[in-house]
Amino acid sequence: MAAAGAIATLTVLGAFAFVVLVIGNWYFFRRQEMGLLEWLRNATLWQRLAVLVDAIVTILGALDFLTILFVLL
């Protein structure tokens, strides 16, 4: 039973981290004076790689979040 509780806690923390990540992304791109595509055109290689990693983590977080919703519903 303790292992199930630990897994559930980590899953809920992962869902919370996903929500924080989405809000952080929204805040970052709302602060910019240009749109996402224009920002990507002017970005350096490292910034583009950071955006790619961020997008992958966001998608994986969204899938984890949906899993939690389906289990709880």
C-alpha positions in Angstrom: 0.0 0.0 0.0 2.8 2.4 0.7 4.2 2.0 -2.8 0.8 2.9 -4.3 0.6 6.0 -2.1 4.1 7.1 -3.2 3.2 6.6 -6.9 0.0 8.6 -6.4 1.9 11.4 -4.7 4.5 11.6 -7.5 1.7 11.6 -10.1 -0.1 14.4 -8.4 3.2 16.3 -8.1 3.8 15.7 -11.8 0.4 17.1 -12.6 1.0 20.2 -10.5 4.4 20.7 -12.2 2.6 20.5 -15.6 0.2 23.2 -14.6 3.1 25.4 -13.3 5.0 24.8 -16.6 2.0 25.8 -18.8 1.5 29.0 -16.7 5.2 29.8 -16.9 5.2 29.3 -20.7 2.1 31.5 -21.1 3.7 34.2 -18.9 7.0 34.1 -20.8 5.4 34.4 -24.2 2.9 37.1 -23.1 5.8 39.3 -22.0 7.4 39.1 -25.4 6.7 42.0 -27.8 6.6 39.5 -30.7 4.8 36.3 -31.4 6.2 32.8 -30.9 7.1 32.2 -34.6 8.9 35.5 -34.9 10.7 34.9 -31.6 11.8 31.5 -33.0 13.2 33.1 -36.2 15.4 35.4 -34.1 16.4 32.8 -31.4 19.8 31.2 -31.1 20.4 27.5 -31.5 20.4 27.0 -27.7 17.2 28.9 -27.3 15.6 26.7 -30.0 16.8 23.6 -28.3 15.4 24.8 -25.0 12.0 25.4 -26.6 12.1 21.9 -28.1 12.9 20.3 -24.8 10.2 22.5 -23.1 7.6 21.5 -25.7 8.4 17.8 -25.2 8.2 18.1 -21.4 4.9 20.0 -21.8 3.4 17.3 -24.0 4.5 14.5 -21.7 3.1 16.5 -18.7 -0.2 16.9 -20.6 -0.5 13.2 -21.2 0.3 12.5 -17.5 -2.3 15.1 -16.5 -4.9 13.4 -18.8 -4.1 10.1 -17.2 -4.8 11.5 -13.8 -8.1 12.9 -14.9 -9.2 9.7 -16.5 -8.3 7.7 -13.4 -10.1 10.1 -11.1 -13.2 10.3 -13.2 
